[in-house]
Amino acid sequence: MKSIKNMTNAELAAFIESHLLKKGIYVVLSGGACVSIYSSNKYVSMDLDLVNVRFAKRRDIRSAIQEIGFQEEGRHYRHPDTELLIEFPPGPLAVGEEPVKKVDEHKLPTGILRIISPTDCVKDRLAGYYHWNDLQCLEQAALVAEAIEIDLEEIERWSKVEGKLGEFKRIRTRFVRKAT
């Protein structure tokens, strides 16, 4: 097994997720780390947001993650061998007003990585852009769309549900290159 200091973001997330699953705690990677993974680190996230999908008790998460060397620091967890912070946002696993319907799984040497899909990653970033006018989120969404195939029709449908169809139509060309 690789040491934590030599793990990529994806490998570390898979390691943590697999350890927690053995304890009955189901989490899924979301947020900026997904952008890092899908864009081959064109965007670098310094934290892993592991959404607590099945509402495990915080004390159970704390106990399980301490077994692999992480210590609680406020709402985050830190390990001495990595700069990455680990956070466990509460579920439900959602993008905007809709639940995530599909979680992708990737087998890595350190465990199984459960991660929101590239399409949901783009929707997650667009939610930040739509609702808080966060231009960095828009750039992150575009990085994912440039790097990996996404379902543009699904993003358009979701944008309409979010009440942002006009905004989506204005920025749509940023996502066309790799769309299905």
Buried (B, 14 or more C-beta within 10 A) or exposed (E): EEEBEEBBBBBBBBBBBBBBBEBEBBBBBBBBBBBBBBBEEBBEBEBBBBBBBEEBEEEBBBEBBEEEEBEBEEEBBBBEEBEBBBBBEEBEBBBBEBEBEEBBEEEBEBBBBBBBBBBBBBBBBBBBBBEEEBEEBBBBBBBBBBBBEBBBEBBBBBBEEBEBBEBBEEBBEEBEEBBE
